[in-house]
Amino acid sequence: MVRKQSLQGKRIFLTGAGSADSPDNRTLGERFASALAAEGAVLFLVDIKPNVREVAKQLDAFSFVADVTKLVEMQAAAETAVHVMGGIDIFIANAGVANITTFENDPVRYEQIRAVNEVGVYNTIRACMPHIKDAGKFGLVNASNGGIVPLFLMMAYNASKAHAIKLAESCNLELKNTGARCGVLLLSEHASPMEDNFKKILPRLLMKLNPLLKYGHKERDPQNAVNGMLHAVKYKRLYTSVPRYSVFARYFPAVVGWVARMMHRKVQSVADMARQDYENIQ
């Protein structure tokens, strides 16, 4: 059993830490950064958006503007982090995107999501792994329960998050003899700017109103996601499910998948209408 560790003085490399356009609704990356800073961690924040510098300034942290889909930029970010902090104790591959996708969408949309959620996670691990091969160090990939149970109209997101889970598991295997570990954070939907993008779109509204799906698309307090992340890094957990009952999906994916298919059959007409409406406004 892994003992709880203090985050005081821990040097943490966090991607996807930029702020949202609206100051009233912070990104999960911002919330993660604030919570880690409150625990006394030394932070190195990375995002493609230059406003990551402002987030870092508020938290007395280091920052670096980089595109997670570019390995050379992520390697430069990791090397800079090591230079300014003296090393990396924990990395958190948090950057991610989502969009409505089906097999009938423009394939460009699939590639855009894959680039961040799959390639971006690989690049983050690839850049940071050489610096965490020591006992007690830890990596965490922010994935999703959508990588286990398929979500309606989110084919690309489902596939990319399943890939992210496997990248985390493969990283953990490669760290096996170093004393370091890599875990995965399995989140369900939480209130965030990314989730807000879907609220403006008919598919999400229809699904939230449908009694068969309203519980699956419940808006959850983002603080629950923050608490799950803190628990994961403090205990160096290989799997952290938020909310906790969603661990059922990881242990019984076939059962949950069957339920999802049955529900989809019941709302096929709603799903088709939602997809068509979404395509019309793109």
C-alpha angles and dihedrals in degrees: 000000000000115000120230113263129207116239092210106129094358112147107230128190110202127182127199091037098137121118130252125248089253118061088204093068115043124202119248087248091058091047091049091050093050092049093048092048089052088056090057098256123152106235135209107188123200130189140144088235115084090220087080084086090064092049090051092047092055091051097040088243137136121256140196130186109222142143111240090209090066113075094197091056093048091049089051089050093050093047091049090049091053090048097050099035100032093241145341121267098173134016124195117198096204105146112114144146136201139196140164108274139166132169088266094058125102103281090225089075090054092051092049092055093042091051093060103030098041110019091035092056091047091050092049093050092043092052097044103036096082088058100050102050093118134098113276097020121123145195127201129195116202102219129152143242082245085076088064104032118034115242122216116268092356103102096146094046092049093050095044094049091048087054091049091054091053092047090055092048091048091049090053091052092052091050092050098110097037099069091242125111140202123209139183129233111215109200131181120207116308131178107273141130090267090054090046089061088066094048089067091056126080095229093066093041092052092048094048090052094047109095091218092060108027095098093047090054098042114147107241131200108264089220087075089061090048091051090049091052092049091049090050096053096040093053096029090232120189092212129023119178121197118224092030096229089062087076083087088074092057095049097040107027094150092057093046091045090053091051090050091053092049091050091048090053089055094051101035093122091049091049092049092049091048094050093049092048092050093050090051093057097045 
